[in-house]
Amino acid sequence: MTTYVISVPGTFTTGVEAGTRTRLARSLRPADPHGTRLGDAEDLDVLSVNDDNTFTLRLTVEADTGPHAEEEARRLADSALRDAGLDERTAPLGPAVITGIDSDVR
């Protein structure tokens, strides 16, 4: 297995309160990239939100292949959004992409 850092972009189509963002980040905490050397060195936050309501989720995923890592990151992102009360209409996601590969987890 390899540890991948995956970025999943998205857009909040409605106003999202700070509490919702907090719940989303909390739900993603187990996949926080700060647990890898890459995520720590690059200071990759699990959730980054821009002024225009676009956002990026950066997730750490263990997988055998890059495509499997992207699928798992997408699954994690979808689940976390639902847990925070959002769905594909209020927070559509773009394609997951590999941001980095880090086989030395701390």
Number of C-alpha atoms within 10 A of each C-alpha: 9 16 21 27 27 27 25 21 21 21 19 19 14 11 9 13 8 9 10 16 16 13 16 23 21 17 19 23 18 13 22 23 29 22 15 21 16 20 23 14 10 11 11 19 17 22 21 15 15 9 6 9 15 16 18 20 27 28 32 29 25 19 17 12 12 18 13 13 24 23 17 19 28 22 11 18 25 17 17 20 23 15 16 17 13 19 16 14 11 16 22 16 22 13 11 23 20 18 15 14 19 16 14 11 13 8
